[in-house]
Amino acid sequence: MVVLALVGLAAVVAVGVLVAGVLDGDEGSLDIVLDGTETGPLPEVAAGEVHLDQVRVSEGVVVAAGYLSIVAGPGGDTLVGAASPAAADVVLHQMNSDGTMAVVDEVAVPDDAELLLVPGSLHLMLEDLHEPLEPAGTVELTLVFERAGAVTTTAPVLPYTRVIDPSVSNPALADPIDPFAGDSFTGEAD
């Protein structure tokens, strides 16, 4: 068990070394650089709307983690909640540098950057699963925003090792924006 935990921690650290987010100076657009490869400019999103991408959920028996990227339209938005029929509760968490997690009540999604919910940082935690989530399955997620309202999507369930693999998705551990700079969120420790 200890060896498996250390291997998992090493994988998260390795992903962190491979991935970096870079803010492009052109018109405030954000390009994500993944191991030297640019993914391109942000998608255009209408005011009061959000764009969700790279949505994925880890396998799990009692809990599972959800990851995605969010781009808001002009004026930005605020993620204020989440839900799933697969879990009793879906909570927004932030990983701290000491390895603990803090519950985050809300997080601002600026209109000029991409907010990443990724392993080792800000993420969704699906708690008290009604049944185990198995790889190759799907799970419905509803994210609730102040302006856009409830946005529902279907996420693939991936083995944990694939959820954190940068060749599968874009889990930039170094957020291209700091969602916790200033007063962009409110929360409390678990």
N, C-alpha and C positions, 0 to 999 in steps of 0.2 A: 504494500500500500504506500509506504513512504517513498519507494523508488518511483512509483507511478505519479505521485504528487510532485516529486522533484522534476520528472520528465515534463509534466504539464507546465510547471513554472518555467522551466528552461525554454519551452516552446513559446510561451508568452513573451519572455525576454528577447528571444531571437526575432520574433515578429516585430517587436519594438525597435530593434536595431535596423531592420530592413525597410521600415516604412517611415515616410516623413510627409507632412502637409506643407504646402507652399502657397502663399497668397500672391496671386499674379497682379502686377501693377495696372493692367489694362482694365479700366472701368470697374474696378472692384471685383472682378470675377475671380473665382478660386479654381485653381487646378490642383488636383491631388497627384502627388508624385509617389509612385509605388515602385520601389527598387529601380528608379531611374526612368520610369515610363509615365508620361503625362496622360491623364484620362480625358482632358479637354475642359472647356468652360462649363460653368453651371448651366443647367437648363433654365429656360425662361418660364417664369411662373407668374400667373395673374395675381393681382392684389387680393388678399383674403383667401388665397389658396396655398397649399403646400404640395411639394413633390417628394415622394418617398422612393428610395432606391436601395439596392443591396440588402433588402429585408431578408433576415434569416434567423432561425431559432435553433439553439442547441438541443440535442437529445436530452432527456431527463426522466427521472422516475417520480421525484417529489417536487423538484424545482427545475427550471430551465432558464437560459439567458437569451434575450432577444437583442439583435443588433441591426442597425440600418443607418442610412444617411437621410437628412432632411434639408430641403431647400424651401424657404418661404418666399412669397411674392413681395412686391414693394410694401414697405412699412413693417416687414417682419411679422412674427407671430410668437406665441408662447405655448409650449407643450405643457399642459396642465394635468394630464392623466392618461391612463391606458387601461384596457380591459381585454379579456379573451375568454371565450366560452370553454377553453381548455384548462383554465386555472381559476381558483377561488379569488386570487388577487394578482394584479400586475403592478409592480412598483418600479419607479425610476430610481436607480442607484448610481452612485459615484464611487469608484474605487479610490481609496486614499493611498498615499505613498507608503504607509505602514502595513498595507494589505487588508485593512478593514474597509467596510462599505458603509456609506452614509445614505440615508433616504433623502431624495431630492423631491420637493413638492412641485416645483415647476422649473423650466429652463427656457430662456429666451432663444429664439431662432432668428438671427439677424437676416435682413433682406440682401446682404451683400456677401454672404459666406455660406458654406455648407456645414451643418452641425452633424458630427459623427457620433453615433452610439456604438462603441467598439469594445472588444475585450480589453481589460485592464484600465478602463476609464468609465465614462458615462455609459449606462446600458439599462435595458429593461430586465426585470427579474419576474418570471412567471412563477408564482408561489402556490403551493398546495394543488398540484396538478390533479385533475379528476381521473386521469389514467396516464400511464407512461407515454412520453413522446418518443417515437421510434424514427430512426433515419429513414429517409425516402417518403415520410409522411408530410402532411402540411398542417398548419395551425392558423386560425384566423386571429388577427390582432386589430384592435381599434385604438387609435391614438386620438386624444381629444386636445384640440387647440383653442385658444381664446377667440381667434378670428375665423379660422377655417371650420371650426366645429369638429364633429367626429369624422375621422377618416379611417375606413376599414380596408385592410389588405390581407392577402393570404401569403404566409411565409413558408418556405420549405424548411423541414426539420433536417438538420445535418448532424453527423457525428461531431462531437466536440472538437476533435483534431482538425476537421475540415472547416469549422466555423472560424477558427483563428488562423487558418492558412491564407497568406496574402495572395496566393495564386487562385483562390476560390472566390474571394471577394476583395474588399478594400478596407480591411480593419486597421486604419491608421491609428496607432496608439498615441501619437502626438497630435492632439486635436489641432486642426488648422486655425481654429479660433479657440479662445479660452472661455468656455461658457460660464465660468465662475469669476470672471473679472468684473469688478464693480458690483452692482446690485442685480445681476442677470438671473439670479435664482434665489429661492428660499428653501431651506431644508433643515433636517435635524439628524443627528447620528442615530444609528440603530441601537 
